[in-house]
Amino acid sequence: MILDILTPDKTVFSGEILSVTVPGKGGSFQIWENHAAIISTLENGLVEIRLKDKTQELFNIKGGVVEVLKNKVVLLADGVVEK
């Protein structure tokens, strides 16, 4: 599955992943390979990415929208808090 995390001014992450957990309006939820198509608004919070090599990446976003379609996840974040 491919994930792109974009802000208005840059690409924060782009690559192949196993899963991603995002902060939805009704609570966090996970997206796995072959997930049903979905579009959801996101709250401020933590995005946890599980990579193919079993490591993980964490990003703290300032809200946004996520779209899942045919094993492609696009997360449009209003901003990302720098580490």
Secondary structure, 3 states (H helix, E strand, C coil): CEEEEECCCCEEEEEEEEEEEEEECCEEEEEECCCCCEEEEEEEEEEEEEECCCCEEEEEEEEEEEEEECCEEEEEECCEECC
